[in-house]
């Protein structure tokens, strides 16, 4: 068998030319530089602002705790030209600061509640402060809002955020203190008016560990004024801190007698009351409504004032005045009476008595015994009024059961007292004054005045006569003579010395006559019969009488 062999074809591979080494190395270095450039740029983000005052692309830095962590790359207007779009980036090693709930604001010189801040930006220019958030999700590259003011609460600080609503007048400013028993535990973060609900709405933040003080049963009220309380125990003056006095504040606490309740939840909504007294009234949610028809003027009576019995509060005035369509249809003037609506709150008595009392039924029953409602004055200076319930003996057994229910409401009959009675007496006094015979009195008075005038004319004529003119001269002569006589009686005068000598002689004569007078006094016949001679005393032995 024949064999054949073929020689392998050897192909020589060409080596890479050395000339390609330099371009390849250059390309690798270039790619590395490009990669390093973009890798070191960090994470880009977008800010939306109302204006770009003081912000310059490539110069304005982004800081966290006074350390540069980024820079502004671009500043432009939005597509609709209504806001500013700021492109910025965070340095590569600072990426963890950028989170979905991070907060940015412009730092510039300003005067606020805490004094003057941002003075360092006068020389260095404004900068953007970054505060990292608590979100743990990956960054979603959504635009952030650039604020003009710093946040009042650091997002990293733990606590609870709540929402408050108020229908009262007055605004609590942003940054105001949240107080508990006088201690600051938080602040007001936002303060705005909601046009749709016509309410002031606030967002507040209470820091940890004070957040546990907030439960479902706490009540919030406004602070800021000086409270003066006058009672039988004296006067009590409550003066808040200067910060609260200047800008206001909010306090919270449990109403007296309330249970602690469950802990509050984040973003829970509470009502903001006008004062601390109002929170006590808010806990009485159970009530019975009564209609009161007042014949007195309701000027000074307002909603929210108390209904009392001998100083004990039983309820609250809820509507002043209170008209329904049925009332206006049946009687436009309601027999010259003004209807008001009151609430009797049984919970107020539960604090005073052990057993449950049906106060509403008791009031309806006791009207037969003279229980009536009336207007009383609570403040003479302001004219403020309240509703008082009391017994009037003269109205006993004068209750009309037909009036127990009017216009669908249980009705408490009213009587006029206090100011109304005073006004009635004043009007009666004026009527009596008008009935006086003023015309006759004035006529008689005019006649008396005419007689007095004639008498005065006569006196004037007498005083103008010559006899009256010469009378002072005669009187002066008489006074001169009397003066001379008195001078003759003065000490040292001759007449005075003679009188002294005569008195001395009379005294001497009286001294000499005194023994004789005494003798005559003892024995009236002493001038005729001589007095008996006195016996001589005989000496006696010692011991003998």
RAPE-V783311 format. One record per residue. N is the residue number from 0. PHI is phi as a letter, one per 30 degrees, with the letter a starting at -180 (none if undefined). OMEGA is omega as a letter, one per 30 degrees, with the letter a starting at -180 (999 if undefined). Layout:
BEGIN
n:phi:omega
N:PHI:OMEGA
N:PHI:OMEGA
END
This chain:
BEGIN
n:phi:omega
0:none:a
1:d:l
2:c:l
3:b:a
4:b:l
5:c:l
6:d:l
7:d:l
8:d:a
9:c:l
10:c:a
11:d:a
12:d:a
13:d:l
14:d:l
15:d:a
16:d:a
17:d:a
18:d:a
19:d:a
20:d:a
21:d:l
22:d:a
23:d:l
24:d:l
25:d:l
26:d:l
27:d:l
28:d:l
29:d:l
30:d:l
31:d:l
32:d:l
33:d:l
34:d:a
35:d:a
36:d:a
37:d:l
38:d:a
39:d:a
40:d:a
41:i:a
42:c:l
43:d:l
44:a:a
45:b:l
46:c:l
47:c:a
48:b:l
49:d:l
50:a:a
51:c:a
52:e:l
53:i:a
54:c:a
55:b:l
56:d:l
57:i:a
58:b:a
59:d:a
60:c:l
61:c:a
62:b:l
63:b:a
64:h:l
65:i:l
66:c:l
67:d:l
68:b:a
69:a:a
70:a:l
71:d:a
72:c:a
73:a:l
74:b:a
75:b:l
76:c:l
77:d:a
78:d:l
79:c:l
80:i:a
81:c:l
82:a:a
83:c:l
84:c:a
85:c:l
86:c:l
87:b:l
88:b:l
89:c:l
90:e:a
91:e:a
92:d:l
93:c:a
94:e:a
95:d:l
96:d:a
97:d:l
98:b:a
99:d:a
100:c:l
101:d:a
102:b:l
103:b:l
104:a:a
105:d:l
106:c:l
107:a:a
108:d:l
109:a:l
110:c:a
111:b:a
112:d:a
113:c:l
114:j:a
115:d:l
116:b:l
117:i:a
118:d:a
119:d:a
120:d:l
121:d:l
122:c:a
123:d:a
124:j:a
125:d:l
126:b:a
127:c:l
128:c:l
129:c:l
130:c:a
131:d:a
132:c:a
133:c:a
134:d:a
135:c:l
136:d:l
137:d:a
138:d:a
139:c:l
140:h:l
141:d:a
142:d:l
143:c:l
144:c:l
145:d:a
146:d:l
147:d:a
148:b:a
149:d:l
150:d:a
151:d:a
152:b:l
153:d:l
154:e:a
155:d:l
156:d:a
157:d:l
158:l:a
159:b:l
160:c:a
161:b:l
162:c:l
163:c:l
164:b:a
165:b:l
166:c:a
167:d:l
168:d:l
169:j:a
170:b:l
171:c:a
172:d:l
173:d:a
174:j:l
175:d:a
176:d:l
177:c:a
178:c:l
179:b:a
180:h:l
181:i:a
182:c:l
183:d:a
184:b:a
185:a:a
186:a:l
187:d:a
188:d:l
189:b:l
190:b:a
191:b:l
192:c:l
193:c:a
194:d:a
195:d:a
196:d:a
197:h:l
198:b:l
199:d:a
200:b:a
201:b:l
202:c:a
203:b:l
204:b:l
205:c:a
206:d:l
207:d:g
208:c:a
209:d:a
210:d:a
211:d:l
212:d:a
213:c:l
214:b:a
215:d:a
216:c:l
217:d:l
218:b:l
219:c:l
220:b:a
221:d:l
222:b:l
223:k:a
224:c:l
225:c:a
226:c:l
227:c:a
228:c:l
229:c:l
230:b:l
231:d:l
232:d:a
233:k:a
234:c:l
235:b:a
236:c:a
237:c:a
238:c:l
239:d:l
240:d:a
241:d:l
242:d:l
243:d:a
244:d:a
245:d:a
246:b:l
247:i:a
248:a:a
249:b:l
250:c:l
251:b:l
252:a:l
253:d:l
254:d:a
255:d:l
256:i:a
257:d:l
258:d:a
259:d:l
260:i:a
261:d:l
262:d:l
263:d:l
264:c:l
265:e:l
266:i:l
267:d:a
268:c:l
269:b:l
270:c:l
271:c:a
272:c:a
273:d:a
274:a:a
275:d:l
276:d:a
277:d:a
278:d:l
279:d:a
280:d:a
281:d:a
282:d:l
283:c:a
284:d:l
285:c:a
286:a:l
287:b:a
288:c:l
289:b:l
290:c:l
291:b:l
292:c:a
293:c:l
294:c:l
295:d:l
296:d:a
297:c:l
298:d:a
299:j:l
300:c:a
301:b:l
302:d:l
303:j:l
304:d:a
305:d:l
306:c:a
307:b:l
308:b:a
309:h:l
310:i:l
311:c:a
312:d:l
313:c:a
314:a:a
315:b:l
316:d:a
317:c:a
318:b:l
319:b:f
320:d:a
321:b:l
322:c:l
323:c:l
324:d:l
325:d:l
326:d:a
327:d:l
328:d:a
329:d:a
330:a:a
331:d:a
332:c:l
333:h:l
334:h:l
335:i:l
336:b:l
337:c:l
338:d:l
339:b:a
340:c:l
341:b:l
342:c:l
343:c:a
344:c:a
345:e:a
346:d:l
347:d:l
348:d:a
349:d:l
350:d:a
351:c:a
352:b:a
353:d:a
354:c:l
355:d:a
356:c:l
357:d:a
358:d:a
359:d:l
360:d:a
361:d:l
362:d:l
363:d:a
364:d:a
365:d:l
366:d:l
367:d:a
368:c:l
369:j:l
370:d:a
371:b:l
372:c:l
373:a:l
374:d:l
375:b:l
376:c:l
377:c:a
378:b:a
379:d:a
380:d:a
381:c:a
382:i:a
383:d:a
384:b:l
385:b:l
386:c:a
387:c:l
388:c:a
389:a:l
390:c:l
391:b:a
392:e:a
393:d:l
394:c:l
395:d:a
396:i:l
397:c:a
398:d:l
399:c:a
400:e:l
401:d:a
402:c:a
403:d:a
404:b:l
405:b:l
406:h:l
407:i:a
408:b:l
409:d:a
410:c:l
411:c:l
412:d:a
413:c:l
414:b:a
415:d:l
416:b:l
417:i:a
418:d:a
419:d:l
420:d:l
421:d:l
422:d:l
423:d:l
424:d:l
425:d:l
426:d:l
427:d:l
428:d:l
429:d:l
430:d:l
431:d:l
432:d:l
433:d:a
434:d:l
435:d:l
436:d:a
437:d:a
438:d:l
439:d:a
440:d:l
441:d:l
442:d:l
443:d:l
444:d:l
445:d:l
446:d:l
447:d:l
448:d:l
449:d:l
450:d:l
451:d:l
452:d:l
453:d:l
454:d:l
455:d:l
456:d:l
457:d:l
458:d:l
459:d:l
460:d:l
461:d:a
462:d:a
463:d:a
464:d:a
465:d:a
466:e:l
467:d:l
468:d:l
469:d:a
470:e:l
471:d:l
472:d:l
473:d:l
474:d:l
475:d:l
476:d:l
477:d:l
478:d:l
479:d:l
480:d:l
481:d:l
482:d:l
483:d:l
484:d:a
485:d:l
486:d:l
487:d:a
488:c:a
489:d:l
490:e:a
491:j:l
492:d:a
493:d:l
494:d:a
495:d:l
496:d:l
497:d:l
498:d:l
499:d:a
500:d:l
501:d:l
502:d:l
503:d:l
504:d:l
505:d:l
506:d:l
507:d:l
508:d:a
509:d:l
510:d:a
511:d:a
512:d:a
513:d:l
514:d:l
515:d:a
516:d:l
517:d:a
518:d:l
519:d:l
520:d:l
521:d:a
522:b:a
523:d:a
524:c:a
525:d:l
526:d:a
527:c:a
528:c:l
529:d:a
530:d:l
531:d:a
532:d:a
533:d:l
534:d:l
535:d:l
536:d:l
537:c:l
538:d:a
539:b:l
540:d:a
541:d:l
542:j:l
543:c:l
544:c:999
END
